[in-house]
Amino acid sequence: MMTIRKNLLALSAAAALALPGAAHAQSSFQDYAIANPIAALMGLLLPAVQKVREAANR
């Protein structure tokens, strides 16, 4: 299984080098893997900021 992954990575790297003008695009899974932790951190941060603002207004 690991050799198949290495071969696929080598092929994709070779394809990227063969087309110098081609941009490397992220898959939608990679987008979700990046967006989910950011959304979770924002969900924790925003209520804390609200509490601080309310305390400052008092």
MMTF fields as JSON, N, C-alpha, C and O atoms, coordinates in Angstrom:
{
  "mmtfVersion": "1.0.0",
  "mmtfProducer": "UNKNOWN",
  "numBonds": 231,
  "numAtoms": 232,
  "numGroups": 58,
  "numChains": 1,
  "numModels": 1,
  "chainsPerModel": [1],
  "groupsPerChain": [58],
  "chainIdList": ["A"],
  "bondAtomList": [4, 2, 8, 6, 12, 10, 16, 14, 20, 18, 24, 22, 28, 26, 32, 30, 36, 34, 40, 38, 44, 42, 48, 46, 52, 50, 56, 54, 60, 58, 64, 62, 68, 66, 72, 70, 76, 74, 80, 78, 84, 82, 88, 86, 92, 90, 96, 94, 100, 98, 104, 102, 108, 106, 112, 110, 116, 114, 120, 118, 124, 122, 128, 126, 132, 130, 136, 134, 140, 138, 144, 142, 148, 146, 152, 150, 156, 154, 160, 158, 164, 162, 168, 166, 172, 170, 176, 174, 180, 178, 184, 182, 188, 186, 192, 190, 196, 194, 200, 198, 204, 202, 208, 206, 212, 210, 216, 214, 220, 218, 224, 222, 228, 226],
  "bondOrderList": [1, 1, 1, 1, 1, 1, 1, 1, 1, 1, 1, 1, 1, 1, 1, 1, 1, 1, 1, 1, 1, 1, 1, 1, 1, 1, 1, 1, 1, 1, 1, 1, 1, 1, 1, 1, 1, 1, 1, 1, 1, 1, 1, 1, 1, 1, 1, 1, 1, 1, 1, 1, 1, 1, 1, 1, 1],
  "groupList": [{"groupName": "MET", "atomNameList": ["N", "CA", "C", "O"], "elementList": ["N", "C", "C", "O"], "formalChargeList": [0, 0, 0, 0], "bondAtomList": [1, 0, 2, 1, 3, 2], "bondOrderList": [1, 1, 2], "singleLetterCode": "M", "chemCompType": "L-PEPTIDE LINKING"}, {"groupName": "THR", "atomNameList": ["N", "CA", "C", "O"], "elementList": ["N", "C", "C", "O"], "formalChargeList": [0, 0, 0, 0], "bondAtomList": [1, 0, 2, 1, 3, 2], "bondOrderList": [1, 1, 2], "singleLetterCode": "T", "chemCompType": "L-PEPTIDE LINKING"}, {"groupName": "ILE", "atomNameList": ["N", "CA", "C", "O"], "elementList": ["N", "C", "C", "O"], "formalChargeList": [0, 0, 0, 0], "bondAtomList": [1, 0, 2, 1, 3, 2], "bondOrderList": [1, 1, 2], "singleLetterCode": "I", "chemCompType": "L-PEPTIDE LINKING"}, {"groupName": "ARG", "atomNameList": ["N", "CA", "C", "O"], "elementList": ["N", "C", "C", "O"], "formalChargeList": [0, 0, 0, 0], "bondAtomList": [1, 0, 2, 1, 3, 2], "bondOrderList": [1, 1, 2], "singleLetterCode": "R", "chemCompType": "L-PEPTIDE LINKING"}, {"groupName": "LYS", "atomNameList": ["N", "CA", "C", "O"], "elementList": ["N", "C", "C", "O"], "formalChargeList": [0, 0, 0, 0], "bondAtomList": [1, 0, 2, 1, 3, 2], "bondOrderList": [1, 1, 2], "singleLetterCode": "K", "chemCompType": "L-PEPTIDE LINKING"}, {"groupName": "ASN", "atomNameList": ["N", "CA", "C", "O"], "elementList": ["N", "C", "C", "O"], "formalChargeList": [0, 0, 0, 0], "bondAtomList": [1, 0, 2, 1, 3, 2], "bondOrderList": [1, 1, 2], "singleLetterCode": "N", "chemCompType": "L-PEPTIDE LINKING"}, {"groupName": "LEU", "atomNameList": ["N", "CA", "C", "O"], "elementList": ["N", "C", "C", "O"], "formalChargeList": [0, 0, 0, 0], "bondAtomList": [1, 0, 2, 1, 3, 2], "bondOrderList": [1, 1, 2], "singleLetterCode": "L", "chemCompType": "L-PEPTIDE LINKING"}, {"groupName": "ALA", "atomNameList": ["N", "CA", "C", "O"], "elementList": ["N", "C", "C", "O"], "formalChargeList": [0, 0, 0, 0], "bondAtomList": [1, 0, 2, 1, 3, 2], "bondOrderList": [1, 1, 2], "singleLetterCode": "A", "chemCompType": "L-PEPTIDE LINKING"}, {"groupName": "SER", "atomNameList": ["N", "CA", "C", "O"], "elementList": ["N", "C", "C", "O"], "formalChargeList": [0, 0, 0, 0], "bondAtomList": [1, 0, 2, 1, 3, 2], "bondOrderList": [1, 1, 2], "singleLetterCode": "S", "chemCompType": "L-PEPTIDE LINKING"}, {"groupName": "PRO", "atomNameList": ["N", "CA", "C", "O"], "elementList": ["N", "C", "C", "O"], "formalChargeList": [0, 0, 0, 0], "bondAtomList": [1, 0, 2, 1, 3, 2], "bondOrderList": [1, 1, 2], "singleLetterCode": "P", "chemCompType": "L-PEPTIDE LINKING"}, {"groupName": "GLY", "atomNameList": ["N", "CA", "C", "O"], "elementList": ["N", "C", "C", "O"], "formalChargeList": [0, 0, 0, 0], "bondAtomList": [1, 0, 2, 1, 3, 2], "bondOrderList": [1, 1, 2], "singleLetterCode": "G", "chemCompType": "PEPTIDE LINKING"}, {"groupName": "HIS", "atomNameList": ["N", "CA", "C", "O"], "elementList": ["N", "C", "C", "O"], "formalChargeList": [0, 0, 0, 0], "bondAtomList": [1, 0, 2, 1, 3, 2], "bondOrderList": [1, 1, 2], "singleLetterCode": "H", "chemCompType": "L-PEPTIDE LINKING"}, {"groupName": "GLN", "atomNameList": ["N", "CA", "C", "O"], "elementList": ["N", "C", "C", "O"], "formalChargeList": [0, 0, 0, 0], "bondAtomList": [1, 0, 2, 1, 3, 2], "bondOrderList": [1, 1, 2], "singleLetterCode": "Q", "chemCompType": "L-PEPTIDE LINKING"}, {"groupName": "PHE", "atomNameList": ["N", "CA", "C", "O"], "elementList": ["N", "C", "C", "O"], "formalChargeList": [0, 0, 0, 0], "bondAtomList": [1, 0, 2, 1, 3, 2], "bondOrderList": [1, 1, 2], "singleLetterCode": "F", "chemCompType": "L-PEPTIDE LINKING"}, {"groupName": "ASP", "atomNameList": ["N", "CA", "C", "O"], "elementList": ["N", "C", "C", "O"], "formalChargeList": [0, 0, 0, 0], "bondAtomList": [1, 0, 2, 1, 3, 2], "bondOrderList": [1, 1, 2], "singleLetterCode": "D", "chemCompType": "L-PEPTIDE LINKING"}, {"groupName": "TYR", "atomNameList": ["N", "CA", "C", "O"], "elementList": ["N", "C", "C", "O"], "formalChargeList": [0, 0, 0, 0], "bondAtomList": [1, 0, 2, 1, 3, 2], "bondOrderList": [1, 1, 2], "singleLetterCode": "Y", "chemCompType": "L-PEPTIDE LINKING"}, {"groupName": "VAL", "atomNameList": ["N", "CA", "C", "O"], "elementList": ["N", "C", "C", "O"], "formalChargeList": [0, 0, 0, 0], "bondAtomList": [1, 0, 2, 1, 3, 2], "bondOrderList": [1, 1, 2], "singleLetterCode": "V", "chemCompType": "L-PEPTIDE LINKING"}, {"groupName": "GLU", "atomNameList": ["N", "CA", "C", "O"], "elementList": ["N", "C", "C", "O"], "formalChargeList": [0, 0, 0, 0], "bondAtomList": [1, 0, 2, 1, 3, 2], "bondOrderList": [1, 1, 2], "singleLetterCode": "E", "chemCompType": "L-PEPTIDE LINKING"}],
  "groupTypeList": [0, 0, 1, 2, 3, 4, 5, 6, 6, 7, 6, 8, 7, 7, 7, 7, 6, 7, 6, 9, 10, 7, 7, 11, 7, 12, 8, 8, 13, 12, 14, 15, 7, 2, 7, 5, 9, 2, 7, 7, 6, 0, 10, 6, 6, 6, 9, 7, 16, 12, 4, 16, 3, 17, 7, 7, 5, 3],
  "groupIdList": [1, 2, 3, 4, 5, 6, 7, 8, 9, 10, 11, 12, 13, 14, 15, 16, 17, 18, 19, 20, 21, 22, 23, 24, 25, 26, 27, 28, 29, 30, 31, 32, 33, 34, 35, 36, 37, 38, 39, 40, 41, 42, 43, 44, 45, 46, 47, 48, 49, 50, 51, 52, 53, 54, 55, 56, 57, 58],
  "secStructList": [7, 2, 2, 2, 2, 2, 2, 2, 2, 2, 2, 2, 2, 2, 2, 2, 2, 2, 7, 6, 6, 7, 7, 7, 7, 7, 7, 2, 2, 2, 2, 2, 2, 2, 2, 2, 2, 2, 2, 2, 2, 2, 2, 2, 2, 2, 2, 2, 2, 2, 2, 2, 2, 2, 2, 2, 2, 7],
  "xCoordList": [0.823, 0.0, 0.869, 0.561, 1.954, 2.809, 3.521, 3.725, 3.904, 4.595, 3.662, 4.101, 2.373, 1.415, 1.325, 1.292, 1.286, 1.214, 2.462, 2.364, 3.633, 4.875, 4.9, 5.342, 4.423, 4.394, 3.453, 3.774, 2.291, 1.346, 1.922, 1.738, 2.616, 3.233, 4.317, 4.445, 5.096, 6.144, 5.537, 6.053, 4.444, 3.793, 3.205, 3.308, 2.59, 2.001, 3.094, 2.915, 4.221, 5.33, 5.906, 6.252, 6.01, 6.531, 5.575, 6.013, 4.28, 3.304, 3.358, 3.205, 3.572, 3.662, 4.897, 4.86, 5.984, 7.207, 7.086, 7.686, 6.315, 6.174, 5.392, 5.605, 4.493, 3.688, 4.065, 3.465, 5.043, 5.521, 4.471, 4.543, 3.497, 2.499, 1.309, 0.464, 1.237, 0.075, 0.188, 1.255, -0.916, -0.946, -1.394, -2.194, -0.873, -1.26, -2.5, -2.472, -3.58, -4.843, -5.042, -4.641, -5.661, -5.982, -7.282, -8.169, -7.38, -8.63, -9.631, -9.249, -10.899, -11.906, -11.707, -12.026, -11.182, -10.908, -9.852, -9.969, -8.837, -7.813, -8.4, -8.034, -9.31, -9.957, -10.745, -10.666, -11.507, -12.285, -11.373, -11.673, -10.266, -9.34, -8.704, -8.322, -8.588, -8.038, -9.135, -8.914, -10.321, -11.391, -12.005, -12.39, -12.109, -12.768, -12.057, -12.719, -10.747, -10.104, -10.192, -10.319, -10.125, -10.234, -11.623, -11.761, -12.654, -14.025, -14.219, -14.899, -13.628, -13.752, -13.077, -13.619, -11.905, -11.21, -11.979, -12.036, -12.565, -13.371, -14.603, -15.016, -15.191, -16.345, -16.017, -16.882, -14.802, -14.373, -13.96, -14.157, -13.396, -12.86, -13.953, -13.885, -14.954, -15.962, -16.761, -16.967, -17.224, -17.911, -17.004, -17.466, -15.726, -14.795, -14.623, -14.561, -14.548, -14.42, -15.679, -15.594, -16.834, -18.089, -18.124, -18.556, -17.669, -17.662, -16.745, -17.078, -15.597, -14.652, -15.248, -15.107, -15.911, -16.528, -17.635, -17.754, -18.443, -19.501, -18.926, -19.442, -17.865, -17.225, -16.621, -16.641, -16.084, -15.483, -16.538, -16.272, -17.732, -18.808, -19.404, -20.046, -19.199, -19.784, -18.996, -19.357],
  "yCoordList": [-1.191, 0.0, 1.258, 2.232, 1.229, 2.402, 2.66, 3.815, 1.604, 1.816, 2.43, 3.21, 2.088, 2.691, 4.187, 4.991, 4.56, 5.982, 6.708, 7.805, 6.116, 6.751, 6.907, 7.933, 5.882, 5.969, 7.074, 7.813, 7.196, 8.242, 9.627, 10.549, 9.77, 11.058, 11.392, 12.542, 10.391, 10.616, 11.0, 11.881, 10.342, 10.665, 12.075, 12.813, 12.446, 13.785, 14.858, 15.931, 14.569, 15.523, 15.652, 16.75, 14.535, 14.573, 15.329, 16.071, 15.145, 15.852, 17.355, 18.162, 17.725, 19.142, 19.775, 20.929, 19.026, 19.547, 19.619, 20.486, 18.715, 18.684, 19.888, 20.328, 20.429, 21.583, 22.77, 22.965, 23.563, 24.643, 25.71, 26.366, 25.896, 26.926, 26.439, 27.237, 25.12, 24.558, 24.823, 24.662, 25.228, 25.474, 24.196, 23.424, 23.991, 22.826, 23.189, 24.123, 22.467, 22.759, 21.816, 20.653, 22.326, 21.499, 20.754, 21.242, 19.58, 18.84, 19.435, 20.172, 19.11, 19.636, 19.069, 19.733, 17.847, 17.279, 18.103, 18.338, 18.536, 19.365, 20.7, 21.226, 21.243, 22.494, 22.307, 23.141, 21.217, 20.956, 20.694, 21.122, 19.998, 19.691, 20.965, 21.006, 21.99, 23.265, 24.122, 24.772, 24.119, 25.005, 24.555, 25.402, 23.266, 22.788, 23.21, 23.716, 23.026, 23.498, 25.011, 25.505, 25.747, 27.201, 27.581, 28.462, 26.923, 27.208, 26.849, 27.57, 25.749, 25.351, 26.368, 26.716, 26.841, 27.844, 29.161, 29.811, 29.559, 30.778, 30.623, 31.57, 29.425, 29.176, 29.268, 29.619, 28.965, 29.111, 30.546, 31.02, 31.228, 32.563, 33.625, 34.502, 33.562, 34.622, 34.766, 35.898, 33.687, 33.869, 34.456, 35.219, 34.105, 34.656, 36.161, 36.924, 36.583, 38.012, 38.751, 39.864, 38.15, 38.773, 38.965, 40.007, 37.959, 38.069, 39.183, 39.921, 39.306, 40.358, 41.732, 42.659, 41.863, 43.147, 43.514, 44.67, 42.523, 42.791, 43.209, 44.118, 42.541, 42.891, 44.288, 45.015, 44.663, 45.99, 47.088, 48.205, 46.774, 47.772, 48.036, 49.066, 47.124, 47.3, 48.247, 48.5],
  "zCoordList": [0.0, 0.0, 0.0, -0.686, 0.773, 0.857, -0.464, -0.839, -1.175, -2.442, -3.471, -4.315, -3.413, -4.333, -4.065, -4.997, -2.785, -2.426, -2.902, -3.451, -2.703, -3.144, -4.654, -5.172, -5.364, -6.825, -7.283, -8.214, -6.639, -7.011, -6.737, -7.532, -5.616, -5.306, -6.32, -6.74, -6.712, -7.701, -9.042, -9.731, -9.415, -10.682, -10.657, -11.638, -9.534, -9.465, -9.461, -10.037, -8.815, -8.823, -10.224, -10.661, -10.922, -12.29, -13.204, -14.083, -13.003, -13.82, -13.541, -14.458, -12.301, -11.955, -12.581, -13.008, -12.634, -13.244, -14.762, -15.396, -15.338, -16.791, -17.296, -18.426, -16.481, -16.879, -16.001, -14.944, -16.413, -15.547, -15.247, -14.207, -16.14, -15.916, -15.107, -14.702, -14.866, -14.169, -12.67, -12.078, -12.074, -10.637, -9.922, -10.45, -8.729, -7.93, -7.138, -6.336, -7.349, -6.673, -5.491, -5.538, -4.438, -3.285, -3.537, -4.237, -2.963, -3.053, -2.056, -1.147, -2.236, -1.314, 0.09, 1.076, 0.185, 1.513, 2.239, 3.442, 1.529, 2.155, 2.602, 3.653, 1.801, 2.196, 3.487, 4.389, 3.579, 4.794, 5.984, 7.098, 5.763, 6.851, 7.404, 8.574, 6.585, 7.045, 7.675, 8.697, 7.058, 7.511, 8.832, 9.639, 9.078, 10.292, 11.579, 12.485, 11.699, 12.943, 13.113, 14.233, 12.006, 12.099, 12.591, 13.44, 12.063, 12.499, 13.97, 14.7, 14.403, 15.809, 16.727, 17.776, 16.334, 17.147, 17.184, 18.227, 16.069, 16.043, 16.926, 17.596, 16.927, 17.774, 19.246, 20.048, 19.617, 21.01, 21.324, 22.443, 20.354, 20.587, 20.678, 21.539, 19.809, 19.765, 21.059, 21.495, 21.702, 22.989, 24.075, 24.924, 24.048, 25.035, 24.821, 25.785, 23.569, 23.27, 23.707, 24.228, 23.503, 23.935, 25.446, 25.939, 26.169, 27.632, 28.098, 29.026, 27.463, 27.825, 27.526, 28.324, 26.382, 26.039, 27.029, 27.435, 27.413, 28.365, 29.723, 30.374, 30.134, 31.404, 31.349, 32.342, 30.192, 30.055, 30.06, 30.501, 29.572, 29.539, 30.918, 31.126, 31.856, 33.198, 34.038, 35.187]
}
